[in-house]
Amino acid sequence: MGLGPLMSDVHTVVLAAGKGTRLLSATAKVLHRVAGVPMIEHVLGTAASLHPRSTTVVVGHQAEKVKALLAGRAGLTFVLQEPQLGTGHALLSAEAALRGAAGMMVLLSGDVPLLSVGTLKSFVDRHRSSGAAATVMTAVVDDPRGYGRIVRSANEIAQIVEERDASTAEKEIREINSGIYAFALDGLFDALRSIAAINAQREYYLPDLVAIYRQRGRGVETMRVANLDEIRGINSRAELADVSRIMRQQKNAELMASGVTIEDPLTTYIDGSVEIAADSVIHPGVSIEGRTTIGAGCEIHSGVRIIDSRIGDRVTIFNHTVMTDATIESDAQIGPFAHLRPEARIGEHAQVGNFVELKNTVLGAGSKSRHLTYLGDAVIGQNVNVGAGTITCNYDGQRKHRTTIEDGAFIGSDTQLVAPVTVGKRAYVGSGTTVREDVPAGALAVSAGRQRNIEGWAEKKVKRQKEKLKRTKTKGKK
């Protein structure tokens, strides 16, 4: 590919003003997620591969929400299209943002997220090498309904006719307009002002620019794409699901080609930003999302959901574990049915078992919490055993407090640790203890008194209940 980071004559414009009426949604179309990511993020990521001198996003419906979503992306210029009067009007809205710019402009649609970097770069190279005023990306499809048709004369593009305005013969044409263009900036906006809204929709159609350029003797070229998925637009919930499926399967194929085992790709949802090293095994029904990284030789069992987490090598995550923004060091074991909330950090060879929840907690290397436990706002050292039913009582109704359990400590089952509190090295906490004060290193903490058995208590309780019931019935008769 000829395009590199020093090629500064390319500008990109992304159309993102539409409402997406057929989605029947209160959310703007480009904010809907495709494979876990708002579709416009996919488009902008592809556009960034061109290293453009500028990127302009044309917004309209829910403009502030679109801008808020993209606030973290540097180098974007937003322009408002109001009202939305068609694609020609949308591009004309970007004139001020591109005033004084030279070179070429690539126009992308915010609802076409499958366009590949390779295809886009080939398209730019084609436009540059042809010297044309405009280049249109096209495709030949079996069913062209809904698309603008490419009308040719002597094998050269003569015009683009929209479906609503096409004649019966033109509707038979199978070459369609993708809505992706490259333009020479010289004279572009003057030509856009020549477009008239003489069509069924009373809108300013950008495709009309092709005929205008031909009439003025300016060159117009096309480039056909072979993979029709790359130009698929999203206009319905069904298309949203289809495109998400395609994107996820592409990701799964890439991972499997790199040495990851995915037992059932059809039921495995992995976001494009996820990284997984070789020899890891992903069982069916797993979702891995966001900026998650997974090391080599891991095994992720069915029903697991992982979001924005960092996982080392040879980690095993058992069924139905959920984690968000967690860090797991190598050789640890998690689950089943564990819940790791933000800022949970699990050390090497540590074990987190069933129905254990951690939040903002460090569990040191070799430590274990295997059953029915809540550990919040805690720092737990190495080789600590946390018994079943343990709770760190971290919230006093106003503030969160820290629990510290030092290396080698043993926490008995059904323990409550009322923070702030520290259990020293190699200390023991007896079962059923409520720890309200620090436990010195090597000490045993107990809070329950000696067991006392009351003989005949159950029989007396039954007798009291019968007497109470009898009094209630007598009282009701009066």
C-alpha positions in Angstrom: 0.0 0.0 0.0 1.3 3.4 -0.9 -0.2 5.4 2.0 2.0 6.1 5.1 2.2 8.3 8.1 3.9 11.2 6.2 1.1 11.4 3.5 -0.5 14.6 4.7 -2.8 15.3 1.8 -5.6 13.1 3.0 -8.6 14.4 4.9 -11.5 12.3 6.1 -15.1 13.1 6.7 -17.5 10.8 8.5 -21.3 11.2 8.1 -23.0 10.6 11.5 -26.0 12.8 11.5 -28.8 10.3 10.8 -31.5 9.2 13.2 -31.8 5.6 12.0 -35.6 5.6 11.8 -35.9 1.9 11.0 -34.0 0.9 14.1 -37.1 2.2 16.1 -34.7 3.5 18.8 -34.4 6.5 21.1 -30.6 6.2 20.5 -28.9 7.7 17.5 -28.0 5.1 14.9 -24.2 5.5 15.1 -24.3 5.0 18.9 -25.6 1.5 18.6 -23.0 -1.1 19.4 -21.6 -3.5 16.9 -19.7 -6.4 18.5 -19.7 -4.4 21.8 -18.4 -1.1 20.3 -20.4 1.9 19.0 -20.4 1.5 15.3 -18.9 4.9 14.7 -15.9 3.9 16.7 -15.2 1.1 14.2 -15.4 3.6 11.3 -13.1 6.1 13.0 -10.6 3.4 13.8 -10.5 2.5 10.1 -10.2 6.1 9.0 -7.3 6.6 11.4 -5.3 4.0 9.4 -4.9 6.7 6.7 -3.1 9.0 9.1 -5.3 11.8 7.8 -4.4 15.5 8.2 -7.9 16.1 9.5 -11.0 14.1 10.5 -14.4 15.8 10.4 -17.5 14.2 11.9 -20.8 15.5 10.6 -23.4 15.3 13.5 -27.1 16.0 13.6 -29.5 13.8 15.5 -28.4 13.6 19.2 -25.3 15.6 18.3 -24.2 16.2 21.9 -24.4 12.5 22.7 -22.3 11.6 19.7 -19.7 14.3 20.6 -19.7 13.1 24.2 -19.0 9.5 23.2 -16.1 10.7 21.0 -14.7 13.2 23.5 -11.7 11.0 24.2 -10.5 10.9 20.6 -8.0 13.6 19.7 -8.0 15.5 16.5 -11.7 15.4 15.6 -13.7 18.4 14.3 -17.4 18.3 14.6 -19.8 20.1 12.3 -23.6 20.2 12.7 -26.0 19.4 9.9 -29.3 21.0 10.8 -31.7 20.2 9.3 -30.7 16.9 7.7 -31.4 17.5 3.9 -29.5 14.6 2.4 -25.9 13.4 1.9 -24.9 16.3 -0.4 -26.1 18.8 2.2 -24.2 16.8 4.9 -20.9 17.1 3.1 -21.5 20.7 2.4 -21.9 21.2 6.1 -18.2 20.3 6.4 -17.0 23.1 4.1 -15.9 25.5 6.9 -13.9 22.7 8.6 -12.0 22.0 5.4 -11.6 25.6 4.2 -8.1 26.1 2.9 -7.4 22.4 2.8 -5.7 20.9 -0.2 -5.3 17.3 -1.5 -8.0 14.7 -1.3 -11.0 14.0 1.0 -12.3 10.5 1.8 -16.0 10.3 2.7 -17.1 7.5 5.0 -20.5 6.6 6.5 -20.8 6.2 10.2 -23.1 3.2 9.8 -20.7 1.1 7.6 -18.4 -0.5 10.2 -17.0 -3.5 8.3 -14.8 -1.7 5.8 -11.3 -3.0 6.2 -8.1 -1.0 6.4 -6.7 -2.8 3.4 -9.7 -2.0 1.2 -9.7 1.6 2.3 -6.0 2.1 1.5 -6.4 0.4 -1.9 -9.3 2.8 -2.6 -7.2 5.9 -1.7 -4.3 4.6 -3.8 -6.7 4.1 -6.7 -8.1 7.6 -6.5 -4.6 9.1 -6.2 -3.2 7.2 -9.2 -6.2 7.9 -11.4 -6.0 11.7 -10.9 -9.8 11.7 -10.9 -12.0 14.4 -9.3 -14.0 11.7 -7.7 -13.8 8.0 -7.1 -16.8 5.8 -6.0 -16.5 2.5 -4.2 -19.0 0.1 -5.8 -20.0 -3.6 -5.6 -22.0 -6.0 -7.7 -24.8 -7.7 -5.7 -27.5 -10.3 -6.4 -30.2 -8.1 -4.8 -29.6 -4.4 -5.4 -32.9 -3.3 -3.8 -32.5 -0.2 -1.6 -29.2 0.9 -3.2 -28.3 3.6 -5.7 -27.5 2.1 -9.1 -24.3 2.7 -11.0 -25.3 3.7 -14.5 -22.5 3.3 -17.0 -21.9 4.6 -20.6 -19.2 3.0 -22.7 -18.2 1.2 -19.5 -17.5 4.4 -17.6 -19.7 5.7 -14.8 -22.2 8.2 -16.0 -24.4 8.8 -13.0 -25.8 7.2 -9.8 -29.6 6.8 -9.6 -31.3 6.3 -6.3 -33.8 3.4 -6.0 -36.8 5.8 -5.6 -35.9 7.6 -8.8 -34.7 4.7 -10.9 -36.6 3.6 -14.0 -37.6 -0.1 -14.5 -34.5 -0.7 -16.5 -32.2 1.0 -14.1 -33.6 -1.1 -11.2 -32.3 -4.2 -13.0 -28.7 -2.9 -12.7 -26.8 -4.9 -10.1 -23.8 -2.6 -9.5 -24.5 -0.5 -6.5 -23.1 2.6 -4.8 -21.5 1.9 -1.4 -21.7 5.5 -0.2 -17.9 5.7 0.2 -16.2 8.3 -1.9 -12.8 10.0 -2.5 -12.8 13.5 -3.8 -10.2 16.0 -4.9 -10.8 19.0 -2.7 -10.2 21.4 -5.5 -13.6 22.7 -6.7 -15.5 20.1 -4.6 -17.7 22.5 -2.5 -18.5 24.7 -5.5 -19.7 21.6 -7.3 -21.8 20.6 -4.3 -23.7 23.9 -4.5 -24.9 22.8 -7.9 -26.8 19.9 -6.6 -30.6 20.4 -6.8 -33.2 18.6 -4.7 -35.1 17.3 -7.7 -36.0 13.8 -6.5 -38.6 11.9 -4.6 -37.2 12.8 -1.2 -36.6 16.5 -1.9 -33.1 16.0 -0.6 -29.6 17.0 -1.9 -28.1 13.7 -3.0 -24.4 13.5 -3.1 -24.4 10.9 -5.9 -25.8 13.6 -8.2 -22.2 15.0 -8.1 -21.1 12.2 -10.5 -23.3 13.5 -13.3 -22.3 17.1 -12.6 -18.6 16.2 -12.8 -19.2 14.2 -16.1 -21.0 17.2 -17.6 -18.1 19.5 -16.6 -15.6 17.1 -18.1 -14.0 16.1 -14.8 -12.9 12.5 -14.3 -14.9 10.1 -12.2 -13.6 6.6 -11.4 -14.9 3.5 -9.5 -13.4 0.7 -7.5 -15.4 -2.5 -7.0 -15.0 -4.4 -3.8 -15.3 -8.2 -3.8 -16.3 -8.7 -0.2 -19.8 -7.3 0.0 -19.8 -7.4 3.8 -17.3 -4.5 3.8 -19.9 -2.1 2.5 -22.9 -3.3 4.5 -24.8 -0.5 6.1 -26.9 -0.9 9.2 -30.5 0.2 9.0 -32.4 -2.3 11.2 -32.0 -4.4 14.3 -31.6 -7.5 12.2 -28.7 -5.9 10.2 -27.2 -4.7 13.5 -27.1 -8.3 14.7 -25.8 -9.7 11.4 -22.9 -7.2 11.2 -22.0 -7.9 14.9 -22.0 -11.6 14.1 -19.7 -11.1 11.1 -17.3 -8.9 13.1 -17.1 -11.4 16.0 -16.5 -14.3 13.7 -13.7 -12.3 12.0 -12.1 -11.8 15.4 -12.5 -15.4 16.4 -10.9 -16.5 13.1 -7.9 -14.2 13.7 -7.5 -15.6 17.2 -7.7 -19.2 16.1 -5.1 -18.5 13.4 -2.8 -17.1 16.1 -3.0 -20.3 18.2 -6.0 -19.8 20.4 -8.5 -22.7 20.8 -12.1 -21.5 20.5 -14.3 -24.6 21.0 -17.5 -23.0 19.6 -16.9 -19.8 17.7 -20.7 -19.3 17.1 -21.3 -18.9 20.9 -18.1 -17.0 21.8 -18.3 -13.2 21.8 -14.9 -11.5 21.8 -14.4 -7.8 21.1 -12.0 -6.6 18.5 -9.8 -4.9 21.1 -9.2 -8.1 23.1 -5.8 -9.8 23.0 -5.3 -13.5 23.8 -2.0 -15.3 23.6 -1.4 -18.8 22.1 -2.5 -22.1 23.6 -5.3 -20.5 25.6 -8.6 -22.4 25.4 -12.0 -20.7 25.3 -15.0 -22.8 26.0 -18.5 -22.2 24.6 -20.7 -19.3 25.8 -17.9 -16.9 26.9 -17.9 -13.1 26.5 -14.6 -11.2 26.6 -15.0 -7.5 26.2 -13.2 -4.2 26.1 -9.5 -3.9 26.6 -9.0 -7.3 28.1 -5.7 -9.1 27.7 -5.3 -12.9 28.3 -1.9 -14.6 28.5 -0.7 -17.9 27.2 -2.0 -21.3 28.3 -5.2 -20.0 30.0 -8.5 -21.9 30.1 -11.7 -19.9 30.2 -14.8 -22.1 31.0 -18.4 -21.7 29.8 -20.5 -18.8 30.9 -17.6 -16.6 31.9 -17.8 -12.8 31.2 -14.6 -10.7 31.3 -14.5 -7.0 30.8 -11.5 -4.7 30.7 -9.3 -7.1 32.7 -5.7 -8.2 32.6 -5.0 -12.0 32.9 -1.6 -13.6 33.1 -0.4 -17.0 31.9 -1.9 -20.4 32.7 -4.8 -18.9 34.6 -8.0 -21.0 34.9 -11.3 -19.3 35.1 -14.2 -21.7 35.9 -17.8 -21.5 34.9 -20.0 -18.4 35.2 -17.4 -16.1 36.7 -17.9 -12.4 36.0 -15.0 -9.8 36.3 -14.6 -6.2 35.4 -11.4 -4.2 35.5 -9.6 -7.0 37.4 -5.9 -8.1 37.3 -5.1 -11.8 37.7 -1.5 -13.0 37.9 -0.2 -16.2 36.4 -1.3 -19.6 37.6 -4.2 -18.4 39.6 -7.6 -20.1 39.7 -10.9 -18.2 39.7 -14.5 -19.5 40.1 -16.9 -21.0 39.5 -19.5 -18.3 40.2 -16.9 -15.8 41.4 -17.4 -12.0 41.0 -14.4 -9.8 40.6 -15.4 -6.1 40.7 -13.2 -3.2 39.7 -9.7 -3.1 41.1 -9.6 -6.7 42.2 -6.0 -8.0 42.0 -5.3 -11.7 42.3 -1.7 -12.8 42.9 0.2 -15.8 41.4 -1.1 -19.2 42.4 -4.0 -17.6 44.4 -7.4 -19.2 44.4 -10.8 -17.6 44.4 -13.7 -20.0 44.6 -17.4 -20.3 44.2 -19.6 -17.4 45.3 -16.6 -15.2 46.4 -16.9 -11.5 45.6 -13.9 -9.1 45.6 -13.9 -5.4 45.2 -10.9 -3.1 45.3 -9.0 -5.9 47.0 -5.5 -7.4 46.7 -5.3 -11.2 47.2 -1.7 -12.1 47.5 0.3 -14.9 45.9 -0.7 -18.3 47.1 -3.7 -17.1 49.1 -7.1 -18.8 49.0 -10.7 -17.7 49.4 -12.6 -20.7 48.2 -16.3 -20.3 49.4 -19.1 -17.8 50.0 -17.0 -14.7 50.9 -17.1 -10.9 50.4 -13.7 -9.1 50.4 -14.0 -5.4 49.8 -11.4 -2.7 50.2 -8.9 -5.2 51.6 -5.2 -5.9 51.2 -4.5 -9.6 51.8 -0.9 -10.9 51.9 0.6 -14.1 50.7 -0.4 -17.6 51.7 -3.5 -16.5 53.6 -6.4 -18.8 54.0 -9.8 -17.1 54.1 -12.6 -19.4 55.4 -16.1 -19.7 54.1 -18.6 -17.0 55.0 -15.9 -14.3 55.7 -17.0 -10.7 55.3 -14.9 -7.5 55.4 -17.3 -5.0 56.8 -15.8 -2.1 54.9 -18.6 0.5 55.0 -19.7 2.4 58.1 -22.6 4.2 56.5 -20.5 7.2 55.4 -17.0 6.0 54.4 -15.2 3.0 53.2 -12.4 1.6 55.3 -9.5 -0.8 54.7 -8.9 -4.3 56.1 -5.4 -5.6 56.1 -4.6 -9.3 56.5 -0.8 -10.0 56.6 1.1 -12.9 55.2 0.4 -16.4 56.5 -2.7 -15.5 58.5 -5.6 -17.9 58.9 -9.2 -16.6 58.9 -11.8 -19.0 60.2 -15.2 -19.5 58.7 -18.0 -17.1 59.3 -15.7 -14.3 60.4 -16.6 -10.6 60.2 -13.7 -8.1 60.0 -15.0 -4.7 60.9 -12.7 -2.2 59.1 -10.4 -0.5 59.7 -8.6 -3.5 61.2 -5.4 -5.4 60.7 -4.7 -9.1 61.2 -1.0 -9.6 61.7 1.4 -12.2 60.2 0.6 -15.8 60.9 -2.3 -14.8 63.2 -5.4 -17.0 63.6 -9.0 -15.8 63.7 -11.4 -18.4 65.2 -14.6 -19.4 63.4 -17.5 -17.1 64.0 -15.4 -14.3 65.3 -16.2 -10.6 64.9 -12.9 -8.8 64.7 -13.2 -5.2 65.8 -9.6 -4.6 67.0 -6.2 -5.4 65.4 -4.9 -8.9 65.9 -1.2 -9.1 66.7 1.1 -11.3 64.7 0.9 -14.9 65.7 -2.1 -14.3 68.0 -5.4 -16.2 68.1 -8.5 -14.0 68.0 -11.9 -15.3 69.2 -15.0 -13.3 70.2 -17.5 -16.0 71.0 -17.9 -17.2 74.6 -17.9 -20.8 75.8 -20.8 -22.9 74.4 -23.7 -23.4 76.8 -26.4 -26.0 76.1 -29.9 -25.3 77.6 -31.6 -28.6 78.1 -35.3 -28.9 77.2 -35.4 -25.5 75.4 -37.1 -26.8 72.2 -39.9 -28.5 74.2 -40.5 -25.4 76.2 -40.6 -23.3 73.0 -43.3 -25.6 71.5 -45.3 -25.4 74.7 -45.1 -21.5 74.7 -46.3 -21.4 71.1 -49.3 -23.6 71.9 -50.3 -21.5 74.8 -50.0 -18.3 72.7 -52.2 -19.8 70.0 -54.8 -20.9 72.6 -54.9 -17.3 74.1 -55.4 -15.9 70.6 -58.3 -18.1 69.8 -60.0 -17.4 73.1 -59.6 -13.7 72.6 -61.2 -14.0 69.2 -64.4 -15.5 70.6 -65.1 -12.6 72.9 
